[in-house]
Amino acid sequence: MKYTIDAQGKKIGRIASQAAAVLLGKKSPTFAKNKVTADQVEIINAAKVDVTARKKEGDIYVTYTGWRGGLNQEKLGHLIERKGMKEVFRRAIYRMMPDNKLRDERIKNLSVKE
């Protein structure tokens, strides 16, 4: 089943939590933790999401390569300029899912339209 979420005027976290629940299969009557459902999520109007200037400067995405000096930090505003809202939603939803082998398969059912 395909779910469509309109992001216009809403917060990133609210939309991401709804999308993560659908991708996990929680909305499906045949929910099983160990199965990837066929449910797909499409987020439309992603560029019109409500992001304040304070959040653009304050939210920092941190990654670490594992090597010495491999700490990378990027502000939300810079990530939006570089990759767009598509990557912001993908990261938010990806990090809301359980860290297991099925997470990469489930995130493939996400599409974001700006």
TORKOL-4160 file (C-alpha; in steps of 0.2 Angstrom, whole numbers, padded with zeros to 4 digits, m for minus):
114
<pt num="1" X="0000" Y="0000" Z="0000"/>
<pt num="2" X="0006" Y="0018" Z="m0004"/>
<pt num="3" X="0005" Y="0031" Z="0009"/>
<pt num="4" X="0007" Y="0050" Z="0005"/>
<pt num="5" X="0011" Y="0063" Z="0018"/>
<pt num="6" X="0010" Y="0081" Z="0014"/>
<pt num="7" X="0025" Y="0090" Z="0023"/>
<pt num="8" X="0019" Y="0108" Z="0020"/>
<pt num="9" X="0019" Y="0118" Z="0036"/>
<pt num="10" X="0023" Y="0103" Z="0047"/>
<pt num="11" X="0039" Y="0099" Z="0058"/>
<pt num="12" X="0052" Y="0087" Z="0052"/>
<pt num="13" X="0051" Y="0075" Z="0067"/>
<pt num="14" X="0032" Y="0073" Z="0066"/>
<pt num="15" X="0033" Y="0068" Z="0048"/>
<pt num="16" X="0048" Y="0057" Z="0050"/>
<pt num="17" X="0040" Y="0047" Z="0065"/>
<pt num="18" X="0024" Y="0044" Z="0055"/>
<pt num="19" X="0034" Y="0038" Z="0040"/>
<pt num="20" X="0045" Y="0027" Z="0051"/>
<pt num="21" X="0030" Y="0019" Z="0058"/>
<pt num="22" X="0023" Y="0015" Z="0041"/>
<pt num="23" X="0039" Y="0008" Z="0034"/>
<pt num="24" X="0041" Y="m0003" Z="0050"/>
<pt num="25" X="0024" Y="m0010" Z="0046"/>
<pt num="26" X="0016" Y="m0005" Z="0062"/>
<pt num="27" X="0001" Y="0001" Z="0052"/>
<pt num="28" X="m0001" Y="m0016" Z="0043"/>
<pt num="29" X="m0013" Y="m0029" Z="0050"/>
<pt num="30" X="0000" Y="m0042" Z="0047"/>
<pt num="31" X="0014" Y="m0034" Z="0057"/>
<pt num="32" X="0029" Y="m0044" Z="0060"/>
<pt num="33" X="0046" Y="m0038" Z="0067"/>
<pt num="34" X="0056" Y="m0049" Z="0056"/>
<pt num="35" X="0047" Y="m0045" Z="0039"/>
<pt num="36" X="0049" Y="m0031" Z="0027"/>
<pt num="37" X="0032" Y="m0025" Z="0022"/>
<pt num="38" X="0027" Y="m0019" Z="0004"/>
<pt num="39" X="0021" Y="m0002" Z="0012"/>
<pt num="40" X="0028" Y="0013" Z="0003"/>
<pt num="41" X="0029" Y="0031" Z="0009"/>
<pt num="42" X="0029" Y="0046" Z="m0002"/>
<pt num="43" X="0033" Y="0063" Z="0006"/>
<pt num="44" X="0027" Y="0078" Z="m0005"/>
<pt num="45" X="0031" Y="0097" Z="m0003"/>
<pt num="46" X="0047" Y="0093" Z="0007"/>
<pt num="47" X="0054" Y="0110" Z="0003"/>
<pt num="48" X="0039" Y="0119" Z="0011"/>
<pt num="49" X="0042" Y="0110" Z="0028"/>
<pt num="50" X="0043" Y="0122" Z="0044"/>
<pt num="51" X="0061" Y="0124" Z="0049"/>
<pt num="52" X="0066" Y="0139" Z="0059"/>
<pt num="53" X="0082" Y="0149" Z="0057"/>
<pt num="54" X="0087" Y="0144" Z="0075"/>
<pt num="55" X="0085" Y="0125" Z="0070"/>
<pt num="56" X="0096" Y="0128" Z="0054"/>
<pt num="57" X="0110" Y="0134" Z="0065"/>
<pt num="58" X="0108" Y="0124" Z="0080"/>
<pt num="59" X="0105" Y="0106" Z="0074"/>
<pt num="60" X="0121" Y="0097" Z="0070"/>
<pt num="61" X="0123" Y="0081" Z="0061"/>
<pt num="62" X="0138" Y="0071" Z="0068"/>
<pt num="63" X="0146" Y="0056" Z="0060"/>
<pt num="64" X="0162" Y="0047" Z="0064"/>
<pt num="65" X="0173" Y="0037" Z="0052"/>
<pt num="66" X="0182" Y="0027" Z="0066"/>
<pt num="67" X="0199" Y="0034" Z="0061"/>
<pt num="68" X="0209" Y="0047" Z="0071"/>
<pt num="69" X="0202" Y="0064" Z="0067"/>
<pt num="70" X="0187" Y="0057" Z="0058"/>
<pt num="71" X="0174" Y="0067" Z="0067"/>
<pt num="72" X="0163" Y="0076" Z="0054"/>
<pt num="73" X="0150" Y="0089" Z="0060"/>
<pt num="74" X="0137" Y="0098" Z="0048"/>
<pt num="75" X="0124" Y="0110" Z="0052"/>
<pt num="76" X="0106" Y="0107" Z="0046"/>
<pt num="77" X="0106" Y="0123" Z="0035"/>
<pt num="78" X="0122" Y="0117" Z="0027"/>
<pt num="79" X="0115" Y="0100" Z="0024"/>
<pt num="80" X="0099" Y="0107" Z="0016"/>
<pt num="81" X="0110" Y="0118" Z="0004"/>
<pt num="82" X="0121" Y="0104" Z="m0001"/>
<pt num="83" X="0109" Y="0089" Z="m0003"/>
<pt num="84" X="0091" Y="0096" Z="0000"/>
<pt num="85" X="0077" Y="0091" Z="0011"/>
<pt num="86" X="0077" Y="0074" Z="0003"/>
<pt num="87" X="0093" Y="0069" Z="0013"/>
<pt num="88" X="0086" Y="0077" Z="0029"/>
<pt num="89" X="0071" Y="0067" Z="0029"/>
<pt num="90" X="0080" Y="0051" Z="0024"/>
<pt num="91" X="0092" Y="0053" Z="0038"/>
<pt num="92" X="0078" Y="0057" Z="0051"/>
<pt num="93" X="0068" Y="0042" Z="0046"/>
<pt num="94" X="0083" Y="0030" Z="0045"/>
<pt num="95" X="0089" Y="0035" Z="0062"/>
<pt num="96" X="0071" Y="0032" Z="0069"/>
<pt num="97" X="0071" Y="0014" Z="0063"/>
<pt num="98" X="0079" Y="m0001" Z="0073"/>
<pt num="99" X="0097" Y="m0004" Z="0069"/>
<pt num="100" X="0097" Y="m0021" Z="0061"/>
<pt num="101" X="0098" Y="m0029" Z="0044"/>
<pt num="102" X="0081" Y="m0024" Z="0038"/>
<pt num="103" X="0084" Y="m0006" Z="0040"/>
<pt num="104" X="0092" Y="m0004" Z="0023"/>
<pt num="105" X="0078" Y="m0013" Z="0014"/>
<pt num="106" X="0065" Y="m0003" Z="0023"/>
<pt num="107" X="0072" Y="0014" Z="0018"/>
<pt num="108" X="0071" Y="0009" Z="0000"/>
<pt num="109" X="0052" Y="0011" Z="0001"/>
<pt num="110" X="0054" Y="0029" Z="0005"/>
<pt num="111" X="0052" Y="0043" Z="m0009"/>
<pt num="112" X="0053" Y="0061" Z="m0005"/>
<pt num="113" X="0047" Y="0075" Z="m0018"/>
<pt num="114" X="0053" Y="0093" Z="m0016"/>
